[in-house]
Amino acid sequence: MPIVWVTGGAGFIGSHLVRHLVHTQPNWHIVTIDALTYAGNLANLADLKDAPNHTFLRVNIADGPAVEKAWEAYPPDRILHLAAESHVDRSILSPLDFVHTNVLGTVTLLEMARKHWKGRTDVLFYQVSTDEVYGSLAPEDFFREGSSYDPRSPYSASKAAADHFVRAYGHTYGIPYLISNCGNNYGPYQFPEKLIPLTITHLMERKPIPVYGTGQNVRDWIYVEDHVRAIALLAEKGQRGHTYLIGARCPRPNLEIVTLLCDLYDELTGARDSRQLITFVKDRPGHDFRYAIEPSPELHALGWQPQVSLHEGLRKTLHWYLQNQAWVNAVRSGEYQSYYALQYGERLR
């Protein structure tokens, strides 16, 4: 039975991937590796507690001895590496945390692979990355395979560095790898600091919804289940040494997303005039204007295409948060409230 590590598997995207693999790959043993920092949450995997092909290990990927111990207990045949600090705003406040996890953590895993996978060709180090490594786009342009890296925030710089280390270890030490870069994910279980869950929770509480600048910055959106299906497919059939771009061709201005959520909330709950909660705040430093992805054509050839439209995905996401208030209350700790006050408290106009 192949052993597959999913690092960051108790986080937002990771938990969806773990759940997908446990249910679709009964002959794989899925090992969730997660340090359970603020965005990692075992409640995201509660429905898998009795799954015979799933194990959870609380491990910080930057802790070499802890990773070594986990490797001895469950030596992986594949590593699907999603563990990362991921919020740009937090990277602006504390860039060293992002270097520690995203760069040092990735290199720690690569060192374990170099040590234990010598000469093996039946293994895989899969680096799950972001479109933000490519920087900001001109209007109407798209990121494509071969686009140059141009990271502009501490977060994107840390992910770009990690991507380069994966390629370097593949070239230097022969570690089989692949990389995928994806746009903004949304869906159930997302920690409420990102735009969509932040908007939803503020709608539920009838609080001002902060929107940076004029709200015209563009992000490319994909429903999380569409993303994890692509990851699972590439983990089985992807070409080693290749970089894939995953996207739903859905670039939208942030203000359009927030406005649509306001209208959907009013439709689903009977509330009125939710758009009045939109509050424009001073823009964040170095805010990239536009991200948009041209998906790799090989994905279509392998049988993947996005299945959930933006409107359907936002409706499903909003409905989930409305039905899971207990989960929302549990994750919105004092630490999150302190962060929110620090990030937005002095920016409201």
C-alpha positions as CSV (number, residue, x, y, z in Angstrom):
1,M,0.0,0.0,0.0
2,P,1.6,3.3,-1.0
3,I,2.1,5.8,1.8
4,V,1.2,9.4,0.8
5,W,2.0,12.3,3.0
6,V,-0.2,15.4,2.7
7,T,1.7,18.2,4.5
8,G,-0.6,20.9,5.8
9,G,-3.4,18.4,5.6
10,A,-5.5,19.9,8.4
11,G,-5.6,23.3,6.7
12,F,-8.1,24.6,4.1
13,I,-7.0,23.1,0.8
14,G,-5.1,20.2,2.5
15,S,-8.2,18.9,4.4
16,H,-10.2,18.8,1.2
17,L,-7.4,17.0,-0.5
18,V,-7.0,14.5,2.3
19,R,-10.7,13.8,2.3
20,H,-10.7,13.3,-1.5
21,L,-7.8,10.9,-1.4
22,V,-9.1,8.9,1.5
23,H,-12.4,8.3,-0.3
24,T,-11.1,7.8,-3.8
25,Q,-7.8,6.0,-3.1
26,P,-8.7,3.2,-0.6
27,N,-5.4,1.4,-1.4
28,W,-3.3,4.4,-0.4
29,H,-2.5,5.2,3.2
30,I,-2.9,8.9,3.6
31,V,-0.8,10.5,6.4
32,T,-1.7,14.1,7.3
33,I,1.3,16.1,8.5
34,D,0.3,19.3,10.2
35,A,1.7,21.5,12.9
36,L,-1.8,22.8,13.8
37,T,-0.9,26.4,13.8
38,Y,-3.8,29.0,13.8
39,A,-5.2,27.8,10.4
40,G,-4.7,24.1,10.9
41,N,-7.7,22.5,12.5
42,L,-8.4,18.8,13.3
43,A,-12.1,19.6,13.1
44,N,-11.6,19.9,9.4
45,L,-10.9,16.1,9.4
46,A,-13.4,15.0,12.0
47,D,-15.3,12.8,9.5
48,L,-12.1,10.8,8.9
49,K,-11.4,9.8,12.5
50,D,-12.3,6.2,11.8
51,A,-11.0,5.9,8.3
52,P,-8.6,2.9,8.1
53,N,-6.4,4.4,5.5
54,H,-5.8,7.7,7.3
55,T,-3.3,8.7,10.0
56,F,-2.7,12.1,11.5
57,L,0.7,13.2,12.8
58,R,1.3,16.6,14.4
59,V,4.6,17.6,13.0
60,N,6.2,20.9,12.1
61,I,7.9,20.4,8.7
62,A,10.8,22.7,9.7
63,D,11.6,20.4,12.7
64,G,14.1,18.0,11.2
65,P,14.1,15.4,14.0
66,A,10.3,15.4,14.1
67,V,10.1,14.8,10.3
68,E,12.7,12.1,10.6
69,K,10.7,10.3,13.3
70,A,7.6,10.6,11.1
71,W,9.5,9.2,8.1
72,E,10.6,6.2,10.1
73,A,7.1,5.4,11.2
74,Y,5.4,6.1,7.8
75,P,8.0,6.2,5.0
76,P,6.3,8.1,2.2
77,D,6.2,7.1,-1.4
78,R,4.7,10.4,-2.3
79,I,4.8,13.8,-0.6
80,L,2.0,16.2,-1.6
81,H,3.4,19.4,0.0
82,L,0.8,22.0,0.9
83,A,2.1,23.1,4.3
84,A,2.7,26.8,4.1
85,E,2.0,30.2,5.7
86,S,-0.3,31.6,3.0
87,H,-1.8,34.9,3.8
88,V,-0.1,37.9,2.1
89,D,-1.1,40.4,4.9
90,R,0.5,38.2,7.5
91,S,3.7,38.0,5.5
92,I,3.9,41.8,5.4
93,L,3.6,41.9,9.2
94,S,5.9,38.9,9.9
95,P,8.0,37.8,6.9
96,L,10.4,35.6,8.9
97,D,7.6,33.2,9.8
98,F,7.1,32.7,6.1
99,V,10.8,32.1,5.4
100,H,10.8,29.6,8.3
101,T,7.8,27.5,7.2
102,N,7.7,28.0,3.4
103,V,11.5,27.9,2.7
104,L,13.2,26.1,5.5
105,G,10.2,23.7,5.9
106,T,10.3,22.8,2.2
107,V,14.1,22.3,2.3
108,T,13.8,20.1,5.4
109,L,11.4,17.8,3.5
110,L,13.7,17.8,0.5
111,E,16.6,16.8,2.6
112,M,14.7,13.8,4.0
113,A,13.8,12.8,0.5
114,R,17.4,13.1,-0.6
115,K,18.5,10.9,2.3
116,H,15.8,8.2,2.0
117,W,14.9,8.2,-1.7
118,K,18.3,7.6,-3.2
119,G,18.0,6.0,-6.6
120,R,14.2,5.6,-6.4
121,T,12.2,6.6,-9.4
122,D,8.8,5.4,-8.1
123,V,8.5,8.3,-5.7
124,L,7.2,11.9,-6.0
125,F,7.7,15.2,-4.3
126,Y,4.8,17.4,-5.4
127,Q,5.1,21.1,-4.6
128,V,1.7,22.8,-4.5
129,S,2.4,26.5,-5.2
130,T,0.7,29.7,-6.1
131,D,0.2,32.0,-9.0
132,E,1.5,34.9,-6.9
133,V,5.1,33.8,-7.7
134,Y,4.6,35.4,-11.1
135,G,3.9,38.9,-9.9
136,S,1.3,41.3,-11.3
137,L,-0.2,41.1,-14.8
138,A,-1.1,43.8,-17.3
139,P,-4.9,44.0,-18.1
140,E,-6.2,41.1,-20.2
141,D,-3.0,39.1,-19.8
142,F,-2.7,35.6,-18.3
143,F,0.0,33.6,-16.5
144,R,1.1,30.7,-18.7
145,E,3.5,27.8,-18.5
146,G,6.9,29.4,-18.8
147,S,5.9,32.8,-17.3
148,S,8.8,34.4,-15.5
149,Y,8.9,34.6,-11.7
150,D,8.5,38.1,-10.3
151,P,7.4,37.7,-6.6
152,R,6.4,41.0,-5.0
153,S,5.4,40.1,-1.4
154,P,7.2,38.2,1.4
155,Y,4.7,35.4,0.9
156,S,5.2,35.1,-2.8
157,A,8.9,35.4,-2.5
158,S,9.0,32.5,0.1
159,K,6.9,30.3,-2.2
160,A,9.1,31.2,-5.2
161,A,12.1,30.2,-3.2
162,A,10.5,26.9,-2.3
163,D,9.7,26.2,-5.9
164,H,13.2,26.9,-6.9
165,F,14.6,24.6,-4.2
166,V,12.3,21.8,-5.4
167,R,13.6,22.2,-9.0
168,A,17.2,22.4,-7.8
169,Y,16.9,19.2,-5.7
170,G,15.3,17.5,-8.7
171,H,18.1,18.5,-11.0
172,T,20.9,18.0,-8.6
173,Y,19.9,14.9,-6.7
174,G,17.4,13.3,-9.1
175,I,14.4,13.5,-6.9
176,P,11.3,13.0,-9.0
177,Y,9.1,16.1,-8.6
178,L,6.4,18.2,-10.1
179,I,5.0,21.6,-9.3
180,S,1.6,23.2,-9.8
181,N,0.7,26.8,-9.4
182,C,-2.9,27.7,-8.7
183,G,-5.0,30.8,-8.2
184,N,-7.2,31.8,-5.3
185,N,-9.1,28.9,-3.7
186,Y,-12.4,29.3,-1.9
187,G,-14.9,26.9,-0.3
188,P,-15.8,25.3,3.1
189,Y,-13.4,25.3,6.0
190,Q,-11.4,28.3,4.9
191,F,-10.0,30.3,7.8
192,P,-11.8,33.7,8.0
193,E,-8.9,36.0,7.2
194,K,-9.2,35.5,3.4
195,L,-11.5,37.7,1.3
196,I,-14.5,35.3,0.8
197,P,-14.8,33.8,4.3
198,L,-14.0,37.2,5.9
199,T,-16.8,38.8,3.8
200,I,-19.2,36.0,4.8
201,T,-18.5,36.1,8.5
202,H,-18.9,39.9,8.5
203,L,-22.2,39.5,6.6
204,M,-23.4,37.1,9.3
205,E,-22.4,39.5,12.1
206,R,-23.6,42.7,10.1
207,K,-20.1,44.2,10.5
208,P,-18.3,46.5,8.0
209,I,-16.7,44.5,5.2
210,P,-13.2,45.8,4.5
211,V,-12.2,46.1,0.8
212,Y,-8.7,47.3,-0.1
213,G,-8.3,50.4,-2.2
214,T,-11.1,50.7,-4.8
215,G,-11.7,47.0,-4.9
216,Q,-10.6,46.7,-8.5
217,N,-7.6,44.3,-7.9
218,V,-8.2,41.1,-9.8
219,R,-7.8,37.6,-8.6
220,D,-8.4,34.3,-10.4
221,W,-10.8,32.1,-8.4
222,I,-11.3,28.4,-8.3
223,Y,-13.5,26.2,-6.1
224,V,-11.4,24.2,-3.8
225,E,-12.8,20.8,-4.9
226,D,-11.9,21.5,-8.5
227,H,-8.3,22.3,-7.4
228,V,-7.9,19.1,-5.3
229,R,-9.2,16.9,-8.1
230,A,-6.4,18.4,-10.3
231,I,-3.8,17.7,-7.6
232,A,-5.0,14.1,-7.2
233,L,-4.9,13.6,-11.0
234,L,-1.4,15.0,-11.4
235,A,-0.1,13.0,-8.4
236,E,-1.0,9.9,-10.4
237,K,-0.5,10.9,-14.0
238,G,1.5,14.1,-14.0
239,Q,4.8,14.3,-15.9
240,R,7.8,14.4,-13.5
241,G,9.9,17.5,-13.7
242,H,7.0,19.5,-15.2
243,T,5.2,22.6,-13.9
244,Y,1.4,22.8,-14.3
245,L,-0.9,25.8,-14.0
246,I,-4.3,25.1,-12.5
247,G,-7.1,27.6,-12.9
248,A,-10.8,28.0,-13.8
249,R,-10.3,31.0,-16.0
250,C,-12.3,33.1,-13.6
251,P,-10.5,36.4,-12.9
252,R,-12.7,38.9,-11.1
253,P,-12.2,42.2,-9.3
254,N,-12.4,41.8,-5.5
255,L,-15.3,44.3,-5.3
256,E,-17.3,42.1,-7.7
257,I,-16.8,39.1,-5.5
258,V,-17.8,41.0,-2.3
259,T,-20.9,42.5,-4.0
260,L,-22.0,39.1,-5.3
261,L,-21.7,37.6,-1.8
262,C,-23.7,40.5,-0.4
263,D,-26.5,39.8,-2.9
264,L,-26.4,36.0,-2.4
265,Y,-26.5,36.5,1.4
266,D,-29.6,38.7,1.1
267,E,-31.2,36.1,-1.2
268,L,-30.5,33.2,1.1
269,T,-31.3,34.8,4.4
270,G,-33.9,37.5,3.7
271,A,-31.5,40.3,4.9
272,R,-31.6,43.6,3.1
273,D,-29.0,46.1,1.8
274,S,-26.0,44.1,2.7
275,R,-24.0,46.1,0.1
276,Q,-24.1,49.0,2.6
277,L,-21.6,47.1,4.8
278,I,-18.9,47.4,2.1
279,T,-16.2,49.7,3.6
280,F,-13.2,50.7,1.5
281,V,-9.9,50.8,3.4
282,K,-6.4,52.0,2.6
283,D,-4.6,49.6,0.2
284,R,-2.0,47.2,1.5
285,P,1.7,47.8,0.6
286,G,2.8,46.5,-2.8
287,H,-0.7,45.2,-3.7
288,D,-0.4,43.3,-7.0
289,F,-3.2,44.5,-9.4
290,R,-4.1,41.4,-11.5
291,Y,-3.6,37.6,-11.4
292,A,-5.1,35.4,-14.0
293,I,-4.2,31.8,-15.1
294,E,-4.2,30.1,-18.5
295,P,-4.6,26.5,-17.3
296,S,-2.1,24.0,-18.7
297,P,-3.5,22.2,-21.8
298,E,-2.2,18.9,-20.5
299,L,-4.8,19.0,-17.7
300,H,-7.6,18.9,-20.2
301,A,-5.8,16.1,-22.0
302,L,-5.7,14.1,-18.7
303,G,-9.4,14.6,-18.3
304,W,-9.6,17.5,-15.9
305,Q,-11.7,20.6,-16.2
306,P,-13.4,22.8,-13.5
307,Q,-16.9,21.7,-12.7
308,V,-18.1,24.4,-10.3
309,S,-19.0,27.9,-11.6
310,L,-18.2,31.0,-9.6
311,H,-21.9,31.7,-8.8
312,E,-22.5,28.1,-7.8
313,G,-19.3,27.9,-5.8
314,L,-20.0,31.1,-3.8
315,R,-23.6,29.9,-3.1
316,K,-22.3,26.6,-1.8
317,T,-19.6,28.2,0.3
318,L,-22.0,30.8,1.8
319,H,-24.5,28.0,2.6
320,W,-21.8,26.0,4.3
321,Y,-20.8,28.9,6.6
322,L,-24.4,29.6,7.4
323,Q,-24.9,26.0,8.4
324,N,-21.6,25.7,10.4
325,Q,-21.7,28.6,12.8
326,A,-20.1,26.4,15.5
327,W,-17.0,25.9,13.3
328,V,-16.8,29.6,12.6
329,N,-17.0,30.4,16.3
330,A,-14.4,27.9,17.2
331,V,-11.8,29.2,14.8
332,R,-12.3,32.8,15.5
333,S,-10.1,32.9,18.5
334,G,-8.7,35.8,20.4
335,E,-5.5,35.5,18.3
336,Y,-7.5,36.1,15.2
337,Q,-9.4,39.0,16.7
338,S,-6.0,40.6,17.7
339,Y,-4.7,40.1,14.2
340,Y,-7.8,41.6,12.6
341,A,-7.5,44.7,14.8
342,L,-3.9,45.1,14.0
343,Q,-4.4,44.7,10.2
344,Y,-7.5,46.8,9.7
345,G,-8.2,48.8,12.8
346,E,-6.5,52.0,11.7
347,R,-7.4,51.7,8.0
348,L,-11.1,52.3,8.1
349,R,-11.9,55.6,6.5
